[in-house]
Amino acid sequence: MSHGGNRDIDDGLLGRMARQCRLTRREFLALIDCQLSQEAYEDLLVQRGEIESR
């Protein structure tokens, strides 16, 4: 994720990033591994009432 080297992100930071995106840790990992599409991500946020549908 970082362009500064091959460092892993610790679980605490990973959890904070997931919360900021309004995702569970598992969902966030799927998002960064490109297993969760933008459309699926937006659908989750709509279902959870985080954003309004278009």
N, C-alpha and C positions, 0 to 999 in steps of 0.2 A: 504494500500500500504506500509505503514511503519511497520517494526517489533518492533518499539519502543513504541507502544501504540495505543489507539483508537482515534487518532486525525484525523480530516478531513483536506483535502488539500484545501486551499483557491482558489478562482477562478483565481486569478492572476498567481499562480504557475501552476494550471491546464492548463491554456492557454499557458504558456511558454513550458510546457511539450508537449502539443499537437503540437505547432509550431516546436519544436525540432524533433518530429516524422513526420513532414510534413503532419499533419492531421488537420481537423477542430476540434473544441471542441467536437462536436457531434460524429464524427468518432473516436476520441480518447476515449471517454467514451464507445463506442461500443467495441473498442479494449480491454480496461481493464476489461470490463464485459464479455469478451470472446464471444461476438456476432459478432465480425469481426475476421475471421481466418487469420492466417499468410499469406496464399495464397491470400486472398482477399486484405489484406494490401499491399502485394508486387504488386499485379495487379494495385492498385490505384497509387502507386508510379511510376510504369512503364507508366501508362496512363498520368501522370502529367509530365513525363520526368525527374523525380528525380533520377531514376535508369534505367539501361538498362535491357531488358528482357534477360532471360537465353537462 
